[in-house]
Amino acid sequence: MTITGIDSTGQSAGGNVLPPNHEADADDLDAELLALETEVATAPISVIPAVDAAAESEPEAAPRPRWWRSLTRRDVLAMATFIAVAIYITIPLWLNVDHELRDDPQDQAFFEWMLAHGARVLTDGVYPFFSDRMNYPDGVNMMANTSVLAVSLPMTPITALFGPHVAFNAFLTLALAVTGISWYLVLSRQFVSSRLAAWVAALFATFAPSMISHAGGHPNIVSQFLVPLIIWRTLALRTRGRAVRNGLILAGLLVWQAFINLEILFMTAVGLGIFCAVMAVSRRKDRRGEIATFLRGLAVTATVTLAVLAYPLCVQFFGPQSYHGLPEFVRYFGADLGSFTAYAQRSVAGNSITAGRLAQNAAEENAFFGWGLVILFFGLVAWMRRNVAVVTLAGIALLFGAMSLGPRIRLNGVDTGVPGLWSLLHSVPVLNSAVPTRWALAIAPVVGIILALGCQRASDLMKAQPAARGPVRVAMITAVAMALVPLAPTPVRATPMDPVPDFVTSGAWRQYVDDDHTLVALPLPDSSYPDPLRWSAYTGQDMRIASAYALLPNQNPLDPTDRSALFAPPWRPTSGLMASIKQGNPIPEITETRREMTLADLRYWKAGVVVLTPQVRDIEMLRAMTDLLGFQPTWTGGAWIWDVRNLVDAEKGAQ
């Protein structure tokens, strides 16, 4: 493998690149970002200082060819590698379609349900921002949860033809592949001329340990294909005479990302805001008209984005079943300081015991970069320290790292008692809905960009100084390999899932569940038992279920003002009893009071049928529910069922 400089047409830059001098080094990225302003993609990126380049009279820019017309065989091969690695990561799900993610099965069931919701929006014309198909009668605020409408709607044909389970597999695989392709195209067309530099950086940004961690159950988080486009189009707001056009394009990308994941959008906006502010101050004397041009485009973006998102955001923050902040324990989820130099359990150099001690769970290994990459990162920053943009990017990465530590800093699993930066922010409105450890997610793209610029500079140095080509090549390849090879990802871990019972697949449920009745599963669905969500998704959400695994507002009678989120509906006697039995606790005495509370719960849920499938502690739950209802269940379609319509509807008759 060699590091070579290739211009955007796929040709060697050769002698067309001027030898760098000490003054030019300080403004490499400024000159590279100037390519956005002139929108000339066919010429090699200049290493002439931005100040000098701006002073020269430039010829009129030639029309830019469409990106697909400028694709070379190198580009096609690079994009194919992202598809191949994405398939490699998700291959256990494709080889065993009856399997589910081992590390986070509850979120997989949740997103399968969301994919079914998106399909139902198109096929049945239902309201997209709220649903009563889960957690009846209170329902679920789809904006306050990750509804991924920007993905579920276009994936409707796949969901309708192959079911939500296969659609989820496709969602996860495409999220990784398209994110990698997007990073590669933006980096290679806008920031570096070396295709290899762009490819290496895009590989890391897409398959970093944090991304692979979230690939274990959060396809919405690994769907970052819009992030590089948002970065590119934000910087393009500086282009004179195109404020409306560029503002509208950026607004479209922001709205699109808002319906995939607002958390990623928020972190991207914070990072871009800091970067643009610092660059504006550092370039204010040399680019006097640039700030005004940028602000005009930004005003267009803000106006359009807020106009489009105003109603959905009102539903999210003030609509039915909205909540105010995540649970207190989640707001203390911080990255362990020791994790930054450790390896994630799904990296080839990782250790599950060590990683498990440094992260809350396998899906939140956000800050595992390893010693090699940490050293390479600081080495590249020191090498390019005269570049204001690179130093700014490094500062943003350090800021995000500090924020990710949470309110109290932990080191190697031990609470140091030292308050972190997040202790000042974790109760601030909006920020109280963020998981602090996930700020480390935003470090990977920053490191990827610096990695691309470092590889590009090494490539330019080799071309400018042929005598140093050998040592520079060996040094760069060795440093990059030592940093990235230990981080190489391993496939997701899958395990056989409990099949959807024949009672559901055969349609037998339809004689019990209609517009006036729901299905009540035992135990009630929550993070430890999400299977009923999959049943509902399998039916295209025709089957309405009681309870939920979703973010829902707390309903604390002792504190009515507490609207913080829960991961399940507020406690009810029947759901609490069944959860206790499932956890291994003995069956309590079934009294008349308990029977009355169960009947009240069933009437609240408008239950038509109670269903219990074979599982751990199923006999104990069967006995308890039989005693509560006073009659035996029937075995139908692989499940025990209690037809409770007469009990529930008796209240209507009495009225």
C-alpha positions, -999 to 999 in steps of 0.1 A, spaced: 0 0 0 13 35 -9 1 69 -1 -2 89 -34 -16 123 -43 -45 120 -68 -65 150 -80 -102 150 -82 -101 137 -118 -83 106 -107 -49 118 -122 -17 122 -104 -10 157 -92 26 152 -101 47 183 -105 16 205 -105 18 209 -68 40 237 -56 66 229 -29 53 239 5 70 266 24 68 275 61 43 303 55 20 280 34 19 253 61 -1 275 84 -29 278 59 -32 245 42 -68 238 52 -78 274 45 -66 270 10 -84 237 7 -116 252 20 -112 279 -6 -119 252 -32 -155 252 -18 -158 289 -24 -146 288 -60 -163 254 -65 -136 241 -87 -133 205 -81 -112 195 -111 -80 212 -101 -56 199 -75 -61 215 -41 -36 244 -37 -12 246 -9 -7 284 -16 -18 304 15 -54 315 14 -44 351 18 -21 350 -12 -45 330 -33 -73 355 -26 -51 384 -36 -45 369 -71 -70 375 -98 -86 341 -105 -100 331 -139 -136 322 -141 -143 288 -127 -150 261 -152 -183 242 -149 -181 215 -124 -188 180 -137 -215 160 -120 -199 138 -94 -211 106 -110 -194 116 -143 -161 121 -125 -161 87 -109 -130 66 -116 -123 29 -111 -106 39 -78 -138 56 -67 -159 26 -76 -135 2 -58 -135 25 -27 -173 26 -26 -174 -12 -31 -153 -16 0 -177 2 22 -205 -20 9 -184 -51 15 -174 -41 51 -211 -32 59 -222 -66 47 -193 -82 67 -204 -64 98 -241 -75 95 -236 -109 79 -247 -128 110 -282 -113 106 -283 -122 69 -271 -157 72 -296 -164 100 -328 -144 93 -344 -160 124 -317 -144 146 -317 -110 164 -290 -88 178 -275 -103 209 -264 -71 226 -295 -50 221 -325 -70 211 -350 -46 226 -339 -17 204 -341 -40 173 -377 -49 182 -384 -12 187 -370 -2 153 -388 -30 136 -420 -15 151 -410 20 139 -404 6 103 -439 -8 104 -452 25 115 -435 43 86 -450 18 62 -484 23 78 -482 61 73 -479 56 36 -502 26 31 -530 37 55 -524 74 57 -521 75 95 -508 105 115 -470 102 115 -462 119 148 -483 99 173 -495 63 175 -518 44 198 -508 10 183 -485 6 214 -491 17 250 -529 19 245 -548 40 255 -521 67 262 -501 60 230 -466 70 220 -452 104 209 -433 94 178 -413 127 177 -402 123 213 -390 88 203 -367 80 174 -393 74 147 -368 74 118 -395 86 95 -369 98 70 -358 61 66 -390 42 74 -411 60 47 -388 53 18 -382 17 30 -419 10 29 -417 -13 -2 -391 -35 16 -411 -35 48 -443 -44 30 -427 -71 8 -403 -88 33 -415 -77 67 -400 -54 93 -374 -79 105 -357 -81 71 -363 -43 66 -343 -37 99 -314 -58 85 -314 -38 53 -317 -5 73 -286 -13 94 -265 -25 64 -274 4 42 -268 29 70 -232 18 73 -225 14 36 -241 48 25 -224 66 54 -190 54 42 -197 63 6 -209 97 17 -178 104 37 -155 92 9 -172 114 -18 -172 145 3 -137 142 15 -123 133 -19 -142 160 -38 -140 188 -13 -112 185 12 -83 163 -1 -71 154 -35 -57 120 -25 -83 93 -30 -63 71 -6 -64 97 21 -102 101 17 -107 64 17 -87 58 49 -104 86 67 -139 75 56 -132 40 67 -124 52 102 -153 77 104 -177 49 93 -164 19 111 -149 35 142 -155 15 175 -183 38 185 -201 32 153 -197 -5 155 -209 -4 191 -241 13 180 -245 -10 151 -255 -35 177 -289 -20 180 -290 17 170 -292 20 132 -305 56 136 -272 66 152 -250 49 126 -271 65 98 -246 94 95 -246 97 57 -259 133 59 -232 145 84 -205 150 57 -230 166 34 -241 190 62 -205 199 69 -198 205 32 -229 226 26 -224 246 57 -190 257 46 -204 263 11 -226 291 26 -196 313 21 -200 312 -17 -210 347 -29 -242 352 -48 -258 318 -38 -272 325 -4 -307 314 -13 -296 283 -32 -271 271 -6 -293 280 23 -322 259 8 -299 229 2 -285 230 37 -321 234 51 -332 203 33 -303 183 47 -310 195 82 -347 186 80 -338 152 66 -314 145 94 -339 157 120 -362 128 110 -334 103 114 -318 113 146 -319 147 163 -290 138 187 -265 135 158 -279 167 143 -274 186 175 -238 174 180 -230 182 144 -245 217 148 -225 224 179 -192 213 163 -198 232 131 -209 263 151 -177 263 171 -155 257 140 -172 284 119 -170 309 147 -133 304 153 -125 305 115 -145 337 111 -125 354 138 -92 341 125 -100 352 89 -119 384 96 -92 406 81 -85 386 50 -121 376 42 -140 407 51 -171 399 30 -171 362 38 -189 365 71 -217 386 57 -222 361 29 -222 332 53 -247 348 76 -271 355 47 -270 319 37 -274 308 73 -304 331 77 -321 313 48 -313 279 63 -326 288 97 -358 304 84 -367 274 62 -356 247 87 -375 263 116 -406 268 94 -406 231 84 -397 217 118 -418 240 140 -449 218 141 -430 185 146 -409 200 174 -439 214 191 -454 179 191 -421 165 204 -418 189 233 -454 199 241 -476 173 224 -493 142 240 -469 119 258 -441 143 256 -415 143 283 -390 168 298 -355 153 301 -342 117 303 -342 98 336 -317 110 361 -296 78 360 -292 81 322 -280 117 325 -251 104 345 -240 80 318 -205 93 312 -175 79 293 -148 65 315 -116 85 312 -97 52 309 -118 41 279 -101 67 255 -69 46 253 -87 12 256 -101 -10 228 -138 -18 224 -149 -54 227 -158 -56 190 -125 -43 179 -100 -70 170 -77 -59 198 -106 -55 222 -114 -74 254 -150 -79 265 -141 -79 302 -121 -46 301 -146 -29 278 -175 -41 300 -159 -24 330 -154 9 312 -188 13 295 -224 12 307 -233 -15 281 -221 -29 248 -241 -4 228 -224 27 245 -187 21 239 -184 56 225 -149 66 236 -127 36 228 -99 48 205 -68 29 217 -33 42 225 -22 40 188 -49 64 175 -46 88 205 -8 91 198 -14 95 161 -41 121 166 -19 143 188 11 137 165 -9 149 134 -21 180 153 14 188 164 27 184 128 0 207 114 -2 229 145 3 261 124 -30 254 106 -58 272 125 -85 249 112 -67 218 123 -61 232 158 -97 242 160 -108 207 150 -85 193 177 -100 217 203 -136 206 193 -125 169 198 -111 177 232 -143 196 242 -165 168 231 -143 144 250 -146 165 282 -184 167 278 -187 129 273 -172 123 307 -205 132 323 -212 150 356 -186 130 376 -154 117 361 -146 80 364 -112 65 358 -110 28 351 -143 21 367 -137 42 398 -156 73 406 -129 100 412 -154 124 428 -141 151 405 -170 170 388 -169 170 350 -178 197 325 -212 181 321 -221 188 357 -228 224 346 -250 213 317 -268 181 324 -299 199 339 -301 225 311 -333 222 291 -327 203 258 -293 192 270 -311 172 297 -323 150 269 -288 141 258 -268 111 270 -234 126 279 -213 96 269 -225 100 233 -207 133 228 -177 110 223 -194 98 191 -187 132 175 -150 127 180 -147 100 154 -157 123 124 -133 150 137 -104 125 139 -113 112 105 -110 147 89 -77 153 106 -65 119 95 -75 127 59 -56 161 61 -26 144 76 -24 117 49 -29 144 22 0 164 36 22 134 37 13 127 1 21 163 -9 54 161 9 64 130 -10 57 146 -43 74 179 -34 105 162 -20 112 129 -39 143 122 -18 121 119 13 95 98 -3 106 65 11 110 75 48 77 96 47 58 67 32 71 41 56 65 64 86 29 73 76 19 38 67 34 24 99 17 51 121 -17 47 104 -16 9 105 -6 8 142 -34 32 150 -62 17 129 -55 -21 125 -62 -28 162 -96 -10 158 -107 -32 129 -143 -42 135 -158 -76 140 -193 -86 130 -224 -80 151 -233 -107 175 -266 -125 168 -286 -150 187 -318 -170 179 -349 -149 186 -382 -162 200 -404 -167 169 -436 -148 165 -463 -172 178 -487 -189 154 -515 -172 173 -502 -140 156 -489 -152 123 -521 -172 116 -543 -142 122 -561 -159 151 -556 -128 172 -581 -109 150 -611 -125 166 -601 -110 199 -585 -76 190 -604 -49 171 -609 -12 173 -623 -16 208 -599 -41 222 -561 -47 227 -538 -75 232 -522 -78 267 -490 -98 267 -475 -114 299 -453 -100 310 -462 -66 297 -436 -54 272 -407 -34 284 -369 -33 279 -365 -69 291 -394 -83 271 -399 -64 238 -414 -94 218 -449 -80 216 -436 -50 197 -424 -74 170 -458 -91 170 -475 -58 164 -450 -49 137 -455 -83 120 -492 -75 116 -485 -41 101 -496 -26 134 -531 -38 129 -527 -54 163 -528 -29 191 -510 -37 223 -510 -25 259 -478 -11 275 -446 -4 255 -409 -2 253 -405 35 245 -396 68 261 -428 79 279 -434 107 305 -434 98 342 -467 101 360 -457 104 396 -488 111 418 -464 125 445 -449 150 421 -472 158 392 -446 183 378 -422 154 371 -423 148 334 -390 131 330 -388 101 307 -393 65 316 -384 35 293 -418 20 299 -453 32 310 -458 42 346 -463 12 370 -496 -5 372 -505 -34 396 -507 -61 369 -476 -51 350 -456 -48 382 -468 -82 395 -459 -100 363 -425 -83 360 -418 -93 396 -427 -130 389 -406 -130 357 -376 -117 377 -378 -148 399 -398 -135 429 -424 -158 444 -461 -155 436 -478 -133 463 -511 -142 478 -539 -136 453 -565 -116 472 -598 -101 462 -581 -67 462 -555 -79 437 -583 -94 415 -601 -61 415 -569 -42 406 -562 -66 377 -597 -62 364 -593 -24 366 -560 -27 346 -576 -48 319 -605 -24 315 -580 5 314 -561 -12 286 -594 -23 269 -580 -58 268 -596 -84 245 -572 -112 251 -543 -119 275 -515 -139 259 -486 -158 275 -459 -175 253 -435 -202 265 -406 -185 283 -387 -184 316 -411 -185 346 -441 -190 323 -458 -216 346 -456 -192 375 -472 -163 355 -498 -187 341 -508 -197 377 -509 -161 389 -531 -149 360 -554 -178 362 -560 -171 399 -565 -134 392 -591 -140 364 -608 -171 379 -607 -193 348 -582 -214 329 -566 -203 296 -567 -222 263 -537 -233 243 -540 -217 209 -514 -211 182 -484 -217 205 -496 -195 233 -519 -196 264 -547 -172 260 -574 -158 282 -604 -143 264 -613 -114 287 -638 -95 265 -667 -104 287 -650 -92 318 -639 -59 302 -671 -53 283 -692 -60 314 -684 -24 326 -700 -11 294 -731 -31 299 -734 -18 335 -732 17 322 
